[in-house]
Amino acid sequence: HIEKKKNILEMSIEACKKIIKYKKKIKFLIFVSQGQDYILPSCAEELAQKLGLNKNTFVISLSSGCSGFVQAIYTANNFLNKVDNCGLIICVEKYSKYISSTDFKTRVLFSDAASATIVKFINKKNILESDFGFDGVNSSALQIHKKKNLSKLEMDGNKIFLFGVNNIPDSIKKVSISKKIKIDKYLIHNGSKFLIDTLCKRIPDSKKKILTSFHVTGNTVSSSIPLLINIHYKKLKSKKVILSGFGVGLSWATILISWL
């Protein structure tokens, strides 16, 4: 899916159309994006203005990719300390502007996407466990280079794949074993079908529990897990759910949630 008309800011505004009714209640905005329209400033403040949020809204940008949504959920949880608290998480990327039309190997993987997620306070602790990590040595496995005034995305698919299959099973094991809880569903970043199929083999009793969307959406970077939630929402109620994002950075973020 390629967005040919809208820029990052416009995509974000489009994603927020259905949640604008909450604007008076929103106390904070977490904006997750790496490929913004300008090197600076972040468009988070302009987005908050165009959405009509209160000028005292706490606005923060996370320059994060595939692990960004889980990082944002964990961050948001620290803001949600009052009954009337409500926040907004925006995830948006437009990788197509960095991928050559002749680079079919990379272009076929990624889709442009934006997502808007409302988070609200509940009087129960439902983030039960978490695990985070990074690999700075191999950060160049997915990066944007500037050549002849053109910004081009370059990816070492093998390194990204190995990073995922070598770290995510262990990360999931850490957050699930510590609580000795049976996991009902897995919302794992849908990098590719091959990656998910491999993770199914390495994560015990997960084959029928890992939810997918790549056959519909492709790899949508930080919006991957929000889109999974949107597609499979009815399957999550009253379940113990693992959310795990990983990739560009390289970084991973995994949390165990009791879905209420």
C-alpha atoms as one frame of an Amber mdcrd trajectory, in Angstrom:
protein
   0.000   0.000   0.000   1.595   3.256  -1.180   0.384   6.704  -0.103   0.999
   8.920  -3.142  -0.722  12.132  -2.041  -0.512  12.698   1.716   2.619  13.492
   3.710   3.312  12.267   7.270   1.305  15.065   8.906  -1.664  14.587   6.585
  -1.622  10.816   7.097  -1.681  11.381  10.863  -4.651  13.736  10.629  -6.522
  11.215   8.475  -5.890   8.464  11.032  -7.311  10.666  13.800 -10.713  11.294
  12.207 -12.483   8.613  14.242 -10.988   9.602  17.593 -11.481  13.370  17.405
 -14.494  13.049  19.741 -11.996  12.399  22.565  -9.985  15.587  21.975 -11.198
  17.408  25.096 -10.168  14.473  27.288  -6.686  13.925  25.793  -3.949  14.902
  28.267  -0.934  13.672  26.296   0.108  12.846  22.732   2.858  10.339  21.920
   3.932  10.655  18.292   5.908   7.688  16.891   7.733   8.207  13.592  11.235
   8.158  12.099  10.618   9.351   8.547   8.981  12.706   9.169   8.452  15.450
   6.591  11.304  17.562   8.011  14.524  16.782   9.865  13.157  19.224  12.430
  10.837  20.087  13.924   8.729  17.025  14.641   5.222  17.545  13.299   3.753
  16.375  16.634   3.023  19.892  17.890   1.507  20.972  14.570  -0.603  17.811
  14.613  -1.826  18.587  18.144  -2.743  22.104  16.994  -4.659  20.882  13.942
  -6.513  18.309  16.051  -7.622  21.073  18.409  -5.984  19.602  21.506  -5.659
  21.741  24.629  -2.491  23.875  24.526  -1.370  22.333  27.842  -1.365  18.807
  26.368   1.923  16.974  26.994   3.371  16.284  23.521   6.329  13.973  22.946
   7.910  12.381  19.843   9.516   8.939  19.739  11.957   8.418  16.891  11.296
   4.708  16.818  10.257   2.114  14.263   8.794  -1.371  14.575   9.096  -1.455
  18.385   7.675   2.072  18.716   4.049   1.243  19.507   4.929  -1.096  22.381
   7.394   1.490  23.712   4.623   4.100  23.482   2.139   1.891  25.365   4.691
   1.367  28.137   5.402   5.111  28.278   1.694   5.991  28.238   1.081   3.699
  31.192   3.240   6.007  33.324   1.030   8.987  32.428  -2.251   7.226  33.160
  -2.425   7.881  36.884  -5.792   9.617  37.225  -9.317   8.463  36.529  -9.910
  11.202  33.948  -6.604  10.615  32.157  -6.725   9.853  28.443  -3.952   9.873
  25.857  -3.369   9.528  22.128  -0.686   7.442  20.402  -0.010   8.185  16.726
   2.192   5.816  14.698   3.018   6.783  11.113   5.593   5.903   8.460   5.906
   6.423   4.722   8.789   4.200   3.662   7.750   4.272   0.003   9.398   7.675
  -0.472  12.764   6.078   0.355  12.451   2.885  -1.728  13.326   2.804  -5.424
  10.544   1.626  -7.726  13.009  -0.947  -9.088  13.914  -2.351  -5.647  11.227
  -5.041  -5.702  12.803  -7.110  -2.907  12.328  -4.285  -0.376   9.307  -2.549
  -1.908   7.128  -5.666  -1.725   7.574  -5.852   2.075   6.613  -2.392   3.274
   3.354  -0.451   3.247   2.719   3.178   4.161   0.392   3.490   7.146  -0.787
   5.651  10.019  -2.697   4.605  13.123  -4.336   6.454  16.019  -4.863   4.732
  19.367  -6.695   6.115  22.393  -5.476   4.896  25.796  -7.466   5.521  28.970
  -6.973   5.060  32.695  -8.372   1.961  34.374  -8.146   1.201  38.052  -6.305
  -2.073  37.486  -2.733  -2.998  36.711  -2.905  -4.736  33.363   0.697  -4.467
  32.119   1.978  -7.496  33.966   5.555  -7.746  32.698   7.920  -6.146  30.164
  11.230  -6.702  28.410  13.266  -4.321  26.231  16.582  -4.518  24.402  18.732
  -3.340  21.520  21.616  -4.229  19.205  23.514  -1.098  18.262  26.299  -3.045
  16.552  23.997  -4.037  13.688  21.964  -0.819  13.538  23.041  -0.290   9.916
  20.999  -3.372   8.896  18.117  -0.986   8.148  18.991   2.617   7.431  18.524
   5.494   5.024  21.512   6.748   3.032  21.721   9.964   1.073  23.194   9.527
  -2.412  23.190  12.285  -5.038  20.619  14.266  -3.018  18.326  11.239  -2.875
  17.437   9.464   0.371  17.392   5.711  -0.133  16.414   2.943   2.276  18.888
   0.060   2.430  18.134  -3.171   4.271  20.147  -6.252   5.114  17.208  -8.658
   5.307  19.263 -11.518   6.740  20.490  -9.461   9.702  16.997  -8.169  10.464
  15.604 -11.699  10.256  18.280 -13.147  12.556  17.816 -10.291  15.023  14.129
 -11.146  15.287  14.353 -14.929  15.545  17.318 -14.807  17.952  15.833 -12.273
  20.390  12.026 -12.328  20.309  11.483 -15.940  21.498  13.768 -15.259  24.497
  12.060 -11.924  25.209   8.621 -13.562  25.160   9.882 -16.377  27.376  11.116
 -13.829  29.949   7.808 -11.980  30.278   5.641 -15.103  30.319   7.678 -17.429
  32.544   8.168 -14.803  35.269   4.400 -14.718  35.841   3.761 -18.387  34.973
   0.796 -17.317  32.871  -0.636 -19.151  29.891  -0.612 -16.812  26.906  -3.846
 -16.637  24.895  -2.768 -14.447  21.958   0.417 -13.011  20.466   0.510  -9.629
  18.726   3.962  -9.798  17.152   5.242  -7.267  14.630   4.347  -8.668  11.213
   7.687  -8.172   9.460   7.021 -10.900   6.889   5.266 -14.255   6.570   8.582
 -16.125   6.625   9.594 -14.365   9.842   6.277 -15.093  11.584   6.327 -18.738
  10.427   9.833 -19.126  11.867   8.837 -17.520  15.186   5.874 -19.907  15.402
   8.344 -22.800  15.405  10.523 -21.208  18.105   7.801 -20.028  20.492   6.149
 -23.044  22.196   2.393 -23.488  21.743   2.053 -20.342  19.617   1.094 -21.508
  16.118  -2.658 -20.910  16.496  -2.211 -17.941  18.833  -0.064 -15.603  16.712
  -2.373 -13.149  14.960  -1.435 -11.899  11.506  -2.256  -9.056   9.130   0.647
  -8.954   6.665  -1.480 -10.656   3.991  -3.718  -7.554   4.140  -1.394  -4.740
   5.162   2.210  -5.701   4.501   4.882  -4.522   6.952   3.601  -1.194   8.307
   6.472  -0.595  10.766   5.162   1.069  13.985   1.516   0.714  12.880   1.866
  -3.061  12.552   0.561  -3.919  16.047  -2.192  -1.239  16.111  -3.516  -2.686
  12.844  -3.383  -6.189  14.336  -5.449  -4.914  17.268  -7.939  -3.281  14.926
  -8.378  -6.409  12.801  -8.541  -8.911  15.684 -10.006  -6.751  18.476 -12.886
  -9.094  19.360 -10.457 -11.970  19.929  -8.560 -10.126  22.671 -11.155  -9.422
  25.367 -10.384 -11.025  28.735  -7.210 -12.596  27.336  -3.563 -12.647  28.358
  -1.803 -11.056  25.389   1.839 -10.602  24.395   2.702  -7.469  22.374   6.159
  -7.596  20.800   7.672  -5.133  18.331  11.185  -5.321  16.903  13.300  -4.060
  14.032  14.894  -0.793  12.922  17.294   0.501  15.531  17.864  -2.378  16.137
  15.548  -2.696  19.114  12.802  -4.816  20.614   9.987  -4.162  23.079   7.759
  -6.857  24.603   4.979  -6.521  27.165   2.488  -8.932  28.697  -1.004  -7.446
  29.055  -4.127  -8.647  30.764  -6.669  -7.458  28.193  -9.742  -6.207  30.052
